[in-house]
């Protein structure tokens, strides 16, 4: 189960990365259709780099966020 959850996490991170890279190529009309303002769009495009991808892969693992801290 843990391996499947980790595989899904890696897959989600790469999907976010690819989607953010594709946001750089959409037109103004498509931006309006998606509902992103210029500031939000620029923030998401700025996240489309390898450093953010690695941070999401390592630090946003769902298993570690669900642990109870005593």
C-alpha positions in Angstrom: 0.0 0.0 0.0 2.8 2.4 0.9 4.6 1.7 -2.4 1.4 2.5 -4.3 0.9 5.7 -2.4 4.5 6.8 -3.1 4.1 5.9 -6.8 0.9 8.0 -7.0 2.7 10.9 -5.2 5.5 10.8 -7.7 3.1 10.6 -10.6 1.1 13.6 -9.2 4.3 15.7 -8.8 5.4 15.1 -12.4 1.9 15.9 -13.6 1.9 19.2 -11.8 5.4 20.0 -13.2 4.2 19.2 -16.8 1.1 21.3 -16.4 3.0 24.2 -15.0 5.4 24.0 -18.0 2.4 24.0 -20.4 0.9 27.1 -18.8 3.7 29.2 -20.3 2.3 28.4 -23.8 -1.4 29.3 -23.4 -3.0 32.3 -25.0 -4.7 35.2 -23.1 -8.1 33.8 -24.1 -7.2 30.4 -22.6 -6.0 32.1 -19.5 -9.5 33.7 -19.1 -11.1 30.3 -19.7 -9.0 28.7 -17.1 -9.7 31.5 -14.7 -6.1 32.4 -13.8 -5.1 36.0 -13.3 -1.7 37.2 -14.5 -0.2 37.1 -11.0 -1.4 33.6 -10.3 -0.3 32.4 -13.7 3.2 33.9 -13.2 3.4 32.2 -9.8 2.6 28.8 -11.2 4.9 29.3 -14.1 7.7 30.2 -11.7 7.1 26.8 -9.9 7.9 24.9 -13.1 11.5 24.2 -12.4 13.4 21.1 -11.1 14.1 22.6 -7.6 10.3 22.9 -6.9 9.8 19.4 -8.4 12.3 17.9 -6.0 10.9 19.8 -3.0 7.4 18.5 -3.8 8.7 15.0 -4.3 10.7 14.9 -1.0 8.8 17.2 1.4 5.2 16.8 0.3 5.0 13.0 0.8 1.4 12.3 2.0 2.5 9.5 4.4 4.5 11.9 6.5 1.8 14.5 6.7 -0.7 12.1 8.1 1.4 11.0 11.1 0.2 12.1 14.5 2.7 14.0 16.5 2.6 13.3 20.2 
